Amino acid sequence: MRLLKNKNKKKALKIHFLKYIYAAGITVFVLAAGFFGYRAYNYIIYKKKLFVLKKISITGKGISYAEKVKVLRLAGLYKGENLFNIDLKRVSRLIASDRWIKDVTVYRKYPDKVVIVLKKRNVFAIVNKENLYYISQSGYIMGRANSTIGYNYPVITGLNKDGLNNYFNKIKKAIYFLNISKFSVISNYISEIHLEKDNGIVIYTNNGTLIKFGIGRYKNKLKTLKRLFYEINRIHLKYKQYINLEYKDEAVIAVNPGSRVLPADYKKTAIPSDIFK
């Protein structure tokens, strides 16, 4: 009985010893693999220089060569640096600091390239607030207006004496009007959009015509303006550069001497061509 117990004890010790040897062997193997793997990684990455930056691609709709150069300077990338060491988030933040950039995506393209994809803000209008500034369609101020980009955009005026809240409300209103007038008869002729003290809208066209839209119902007023221009052209009415659309479904114009005003129900009336003779 005692002999059997001794045999079992020796067998258990042997199994325990073998497990210890096995665990130690695995540990040594893992450490060796890690060490030599790290050495191989450093050799391939740094000494052989297999993953170093050689090419930088900058793409995006409407991005000019000068803008690409500017973005490249902002990114802080240089050829020859290790591709794995490039902090893509940091590069994105640096590029996004440019107010003209709406969105930026940066990614690695192995073995030797970084790709930068840009989405640029477009100028929608110019704001006159002590100085002239470009703004996007969302109202984001992009920078001072200059002769390089040009001034051929609607200018929003009437903002200088407003507080911050009223300023943003007026900008929002002006942008709304410009958006709904895109497909109207004055879409390509708006030179200035002026916000009055009562928040009414006044438009100045490229030929100097003043059109008062007042407050609200702008879509209906644009339709009234379209019908008015149709009648003016149809009967060859001579009028001064003033149109008032502040009244409901009606238009008031200043006529030249020798002309007569349109009747109030001109939209429903067949006007004889000799009425203004």
Contacts in CASP RR format, 6 or more apart in sequence:
PFRMAT RR
TARGET T0000
AUTHOR 0000-0000-0000
METHOD contacts of the structure
MODEL  1
MRLLKNKNKKKALKIHFLKYIYAAGITVFVLAAGFFGYRAYNYIIYKKKL
FVLKKISITGKGISYAEKVKVLRLAGLYKGENLFNIDLKRVSRLIASDRW
IKDVTVYRKYPDKVVIVLKKRNVFAIVNKENLYYISQSGYIMGRANSTIG
YNYPVITGLNKDGLNNYFNKIKKAIYFLNISKFSVISNYISEIHLEKDNG
IVIYTNNGTLIKFGIGRYKNKLKTLKRLFYEINRIHLKYKQYINLEYKDE
AVIAVNPGSRVLPADYKKTAIPSDIFK
44 50 0 8 1.000
45 51 0 8 1.000
45 82 0 8 1.000
45 84 0 8 1.000
46 82 0 8 1.000
49 80 0 8 1.000
50 111 0 8 1.000
51 82 0 8 1.000
51 83 0 8 1.000
51 84 0 8 1.000
51 110 0 8 1.000
51 111 0 8 1.000
51 112 0 8 1.000
52 79 0 8 1.000
52 80 0 8 1.000
52 81 0 8 1.000
52 82 0 8 1.000
52 83 0 8 1.000
52 112 0 8 1.000
53 77 0 8 1.000
53 78 0 8 1.000
53 79 0 8 1.000
53 80 0 8 1.000
53 81 0 8 1.000
53 82 0 8 1.000
53 83 0 8 1.000
53 86 0 8 1.000
53 112 0 8 1.000
53 113 0 8 1.000
53 114 0 8 1.000
54 79 0 8 1.000
54 80 0 8 1.000
54 112 0 8 1.000
54 113 0 8 1.000
55 112 0 8 1.000
55 113 0 8 1.000
55 114 0 8 1.000
56 72 0 8 1.000
56 75 0 8 1.000
56 77 0 8 1.000
56 79 0 8 1.000
56 113 0 8 1.000
56 114 0 8 1.000
56 116 0 8 1.000
57 109 0 8 1.000
57 113 0 8 1.000
57 114 0 8 1.000
57 115 0 8 1.000
57 116 0 8 1.000
58 68 0 8 1.000
58 71 0 8 1.000
58 72 0 8 1.000
58 116 0 8 1.000
58 118 0 8 1.000
59 115 0 8 1.000
59 116 0 8 1.000
59 117 0 8 1.000
59 118 0 8 1.000
60 117 0 8 1.000
60 118 0 8 1.000
60 119 0 8 1.000
60 120 0 8 1.000
61 119 0 8 1.000
61 120 0 8 1.000
62 120 0 8 1.000
63 71 0 8 1.000
63 118 0 8 1.000
63 120 0 8 1.000
67 100 0 8 1.000
67 120 0 8 1.000
70 98 0 8 1.000
71 95 0 8 1.000
71 98 0 8 1.000
71 101 0 8 1.000
71 116 0 8 1.000
71 118 0 8 1.000
74 94 0 8 1.000
74 95 0 8 1.000
74 97 0 8 1.000
74 98 0 8 1.000
75 91 0 8 1.000
75 94 0 8 1.000
75 95 0 8 1.000
75 106 0 8 1.000
75 116 0 8 1.000
76 91 0 8 1.000
76 94 0 8 1.000
77 86 0 8 1.000
77 91 0 8 1.000
77 114 0 8 1.000
83 108 0 8 1.000
83 110 0 8 1.000
83 111 0 8 1.000
83 112 0 8 1.000
83 114 0 8 1.000
86 108 0 8 1.000
86 114 0 8 1.000
88 106 0 8 1.000
88 107 0 8 1.000
88 108 0 8 1.000
91 106 0 8 1.000
91 114 0 8 1.000
91 116 0 8 1.000
92 104 0 8 1.000
92 105 0 8 1.000
92 106 0 8 1.000
95 101 0 8 1.000
95 104 0 8 1.000
95 106 0 8 1.000
95 116 0 8 1.000
95 118 0 8 1.000
96 104 0 8 1.000
99 121 0 8 1.000
99 140 0 8 1.000
99 141 0 8 1.000
99 142 0 8 1.000
99 143 0 8 1.000
100 120 0 8 1.000
100 121 0 8 1.000
100 142 0 8 1.000
101 118 0 8 1.000
101 119 0 8 1.000
101 120 0 8 1.000
101 121 0 8 1.000
102 119 0 8 1.000
102 120 0 8 1.000
102 121 0 8 1.000
102 136 0 8 1.000
103 118 0 8 1.000
103 119 0 8 1.000
104 116 0 8 1.000
104 117 0 8 1.000
104 118 0 8 1.000
104 119 0 8 1.000
105 116 0 8 1.000
105 117 0 8 1.000
106 114 0 8 1.000
106 115 0 8 1.000
106 116 0 8 1.000
106 117 0 8 1.000
107 114 0 8 1.000
107 115 0 8 1.000
108 114 0 8 1.000
108 115 0 8 1.000
109 115 0 8 1.000
121 136 0 8 1.000
121 140 0 8 1.000
121 142 0 8 1.000
122 136 0 8 1.000
122 137 0 8 1.000
123 134 0 8 1.000
123 135 0 8 1.000
123 136 0 8 1.000
123 142 0 8 1.000
123 149 0 8 1.000
123 153 0 8 1.000
124 135 0 8 1.000
124 136 0 8 1.000
124 137 0 8 1.000
124 139 0 8 1.000
124 153 0 8 1.000
124 175 0 8 1.000
124 178 0 8 1.000
125 134 0 8 1.000
125 135 0 8 1.000
125 153 0 8 1.000
125 154 0 8 1.000
125 155 0 8 1.000
125 156 0 8 1.000
125 174 0 8 1.000
125 175 0 8 1.000
125 178 0 8 1.000
125 193 0 8 1.000
126 132 0 8 1.000
126 133 0 8 1.000
126 134 0 8 1.000
126 135 0 8 1.000
126 145 0 8 1.000
126 151 0 8 1.000
126 153 0 8 1.000
126 154 0 8 1.000
126 155 0 8 1.000
126 156 0 8 1.000
127 133 0 8 1.000
127 134 0 8 1.000
127 135 0 8 1.000
127 141 0 8 1.000
127 155 0 8 1.000
127 156 0 8 1.000
127 159 0 8 1.000
127 171 0 8 1.000
128 155 0 8 1.000
128 156 0 8 1.000
128 157 0 8 1.000
128 158 0 8 1.000
128 159 0 8 1.000
128 160 0 8 1.000
129 159 0 8 1.000
129 160 0 8 1.000
129 167 0 8 1.000
130 160 0 8 1.000
131 144 0 8 1.000
131 145 0 8 1.000
132 144 0 8 1.000
132 145 0 8 1.000
132 151 0 8 1.000
132 155 0 8 1.000
133 141 0 8 1.000
133 142 0 8 1.000
133 143 0 8 1.000
133 144 0 8 1.000
133 145 0 8 1.000
134 141 0 8 1.000
134 142 0 8 1.000
134 143 0 8 1.000
134 144 0 8 1.000
134 145 0 8 1.000
134 149 0 8 1.000
134 153 0 8 1.000
135 141 0 8 1.000
135 142 0 8 1.000
135 156 0 8 1.000
135 171 0 8 1.000
135 175 0 8 1.000
136 142 0 8 1.000
137 175 0 8 1.000
137 179 0 8 1.000
138 175 0 8 1.000
139 171 0 8 1.000
139 172 0 8 1.000
139 175 0 8 1.000
145 151 0 8 1.000
154 178 0 8 1.000
154 190 0 8 1.000
154 191 0 8 1.000
154 192 0 8 1.000
154 193 0 8 1.000
155 191 0 8 1.000
155 192 0 8 1.000
155 193 0 8 1.000
156 170 0 8 1.000
156 171 0 8 1.000
156 174 0 8 1.000
156 192 0 8 1.000
156 193 0 8 1.000
156 194 0 8 1.000
156 195 0 8 1.000
157 192 0 8 1.000
157 193 0 8 1.000
157 194 0 8 1.000
157 195 0 8 1.000
158 170 0 8 1.000
158 194 0 8 1.000
158 195 0 8 1.000
158 196 0 8 1.000
159 167 0 8 1.000
159 170 0 8 1.000
159 171 0 8 1.000
159 195 0 8 1.000
162 170 0 8 1.000
169 199 0 8 1.000
170 195 0 8 1.000
170 199 0 8 1.000
173 195 0 8 1.000
173 199 0 8 1.000
173 201 0 8 1.000
174 193 0 8 1.000
174 195 0 8 1.000
174 201 0 8 1.000
176 218 0 8 1.000
177 193 0 8 1.000
177 201 0 8 1.000
177 213 0 8 1.000
177 218 0 8 1.000
178 190 0 8 1.000
178 193 0 8 1.000
180 218 0 8 1.000
180 219 0 8 1.000
180 222 0 8 1.000
181 187 0 8 1.000
181 190 0 8 1.000
181 218 0 8 1.000
181 222 0 8 1.000
184 222 0 8 1.000
184 225 0 8 1.000
184 226 0 8 1.000
185 222 0 8 1.000
185 225 0 8 1.000
185 226 0 8 1.000
185 229 0 8 1.000
186 203 0 8 1.000
186 205 0 8 1.000
186 211 0 8 1.000
186 222 0 8 1.000
186 225 0 8 1.000
189 205 0 8 1.000
189 206 0 8 1.000
189 207 0 8 1.000
190 203 0 8 1.000
190 204 0 8 1.000
190 205 0 8 1.000
190 206 0 8 1.000
191 204 0 8 1.000
191 205 0 8 1.000
191 206 0 8 1.000
191 208 0 8 1.000
192 203 0 8 1.000
192 204 0 8 1.000
193 201 0 8 1.000
193 202 0 8 1.000
193 203 0 8 1.000
193 204 0 8 1.000
194 201 0 8 1.000
194 202 0 8 1.000
194 203 0 8 1.000
194 204 0 8 1.000
195 201 0 8 1.000
196 202 0 8 1.000
196 214 0 8 1.000
198 215 0 8 1.000
199 215 0 8 1.000
200 213 0 8 1.000
200 214 0 8 1.000
200 215 0 8 1.000
201 212 0 8 1.000
201 213 0 8 1.000
201 214 0 8 1.000
201 215 0 8 1.000
201 218 0 8 1.000
202 210 0 8 1.000
202 211 0 8 1.000
202 212 0 8 1.000
202 213 0 8 1.000
202 214 0 8 1.000
203 210 0 8 1.000
203 211 0 8 1.000
203 213 0 8 1.000
204 210 0 8 1.000
204 211 0 8 1.000
205 211 0 8 1.000
207 241 0 8 1.000
208 241 0 8 1.000
209 241 0 8 1.000
209 242 0 8 1.000
209 243 0 8 1.000
210 241 0 8 1.000
210 242 0 8 1.000
210 243 0 8 1.000
211 225 0 8 1.000
211 243 0 8 1.000
211 244 0 8 1.000
211 245 0 8 1.000
212 243 0 8 1.000
212 244 0 8 1.000
212 245 0 8 1.000
212 246 0 8 1.000
213 221 0 8 1.000
213 245 0 8 1.000
213 246 0 8 1.000
214 245 0 8 1.000
214 246 0 8 1.000
215 246 0 8 1.000
217 248 0 8 1.000
220 249 0 8 1.000
221 245 0 8 1.000
224 245 0 8 1.000
224 249 0 8 1.000
224 250 0 8 1.000
224 251 0 8 1.000
225 243 0 8 1.000
225 245 0 8 1.000
225 251 0 8 1.000
227 267 0 8 1.000
228 243 0 8 1.000
228 251 0 8 1.000
228 253 0 8 1.000
228 262 0 8 1.000
231 237 0 8 1.000
231 262 0 8 1.000
231 266 0 8 1.000
231 271 0 8 1.000
232 239 0 8 1.000
232 253 0 8 1.000
234 271 0 8 1.000
235 271 0 8 1.000
235 273 0 8 1.000
235 275 0 8 1.000
235 276 0 8 1.000
236 276 0 8 1.000
237 255 0 8 1.000
237 259 0 8 1.000
237 262 0 8 1.000
237 276 0 8 1.000
238 255 0 8 1.000
238 256 0 8 1.000
238 258 0 8 1.000
238 259 0 8 1.000
239 253 0 8 1.000
239 254 0 8 1.000
239 255 0 8 1.000
239 256 0 8 1.000
239 259 0 8 1.000
240 253 0 8 1.000
240 254 0 8 1.000
240 255 0 8 1.000
240 256 0 8 1.000
241 254 0 8 1.000
242 253 0 8 1.000
242 254 0 8 1.000
243 251 0 8 1.000
243 252 0 8 1.000
243 253 0 8 1.000
244 251 0 8 1.000
244 252 0 8 1.000
244 253 0 8 1.000
245 251 0 8 1.000
245 252 0 8 1.000
249 267 0 8 1.000
250 264 0 8 1.000
251 262 0 8 1.000
252 261 0 8 1.000
253 261 0 8 1.000
253 262 0 8 1.000
255 261 0 8 1.000
258 276 0 8 1.000
259 276 0 8 1.000
260 275 0 8 1.000
260 276 0 8 1.000
262 271 0 8 1.000
263 269 0 8 1.000
263 271 0 8 1.000
END
